Amino acid sequence: METQRVEPEHIAISKSRGIEVDWKDGKHTSLPLETLRRECPCATCTGAHGTPPQKWTPDTNPLRTYTERLKMQSVEQVGGYAIRIFWNDGHNAGIYTYDHLRKLSEADS
């Protein structure tokens, strides 16, 4: 049985809060920055090719006097199937396919 791909109808991006997606099937998704960064699908973050996953975690060092708040610097569309997020921590390797965003939204519900 083939899974039908659900496309986004509209994606709203807030560099300081996250992404809101209205899907063509009527579902609405809110994905906060922390979820998007933690669930980055790149090879480094997921541990592809047999390497240990390098999952992002917030900096909770109590001795650090200042930690810049997580933000998206920019977002670009990749073809007609994904977006790439450029993070203020320098990370930008993740290609967030629409299927991946949908899976994150379903895991969050």
FENJOJO-V802242 format. One record per residue. N is the residue number from 1. D_FIRST is the distance of its C-alpha to the first C-alpha in Angstrom with 2 decimals. Layout:
BEGIN
n->(N,N)
d_first->(D_FIRST,D_FIRST)
END
This chain:
BEGIN
n->(1,2,3,4,5,6,7,8,9,10,11,12,13,14,15,16,17,18,19,20,21,22,23,24,25,26,27,28,29,30,31,32,33,34,35,36,37,38,39,40,41,42,43,44,45,46,47,48,49,50,51,52,53,54,55,56,57,58,59,60,61,62,63,64,65,66,67,68,69,70,71,72,73,74,75,76,77,78,79,80,81,82,83,84,85,86,87,88,89,90,91,92,93,94,95,96,97,98,99,100,101,102,103,104,105,106,107,108,109)
d_first->(0.00,3.79,6.54,9.42,12.59,15.54,18.87,22.26,24.72,27.71,28.61,32.04,33.59,36.53,37.93,39.55,36.91,33.35,30.57,29.48,26.26,25.56,21.89,21.05,19.25,22.66,22.36,25.39,25.60,28.81,28.75,32.25,33.77,33.85,30.11,29.36,31.94,30.98,27.27,28.11,25.35,27.90,28.49,31.73,30.44,27.31,29.15,27.22,28.81,30.12,32.49,33.05,31.37,33.96,32.68,34.89,37.04,39.71,43.26,45.10,48.24,51.11,53.62,52.04,54.12,51.55,47.82,46.32,43.65,40.08,39.36,37.30,39.68,37.34,33.76,32.56,29.48,27.64,26.24,23.98,21.58,23.86,27.33,29.88,32.29,35.83,37.26,40.97,40.86,40.30,36.63,34.44,32.01,28.83,26.36,24.54,21.31,20.14,16.98,19.58,21.72,18.97,18.24,22.03,22.33,19.87,21.74,24.94,24.23)
END
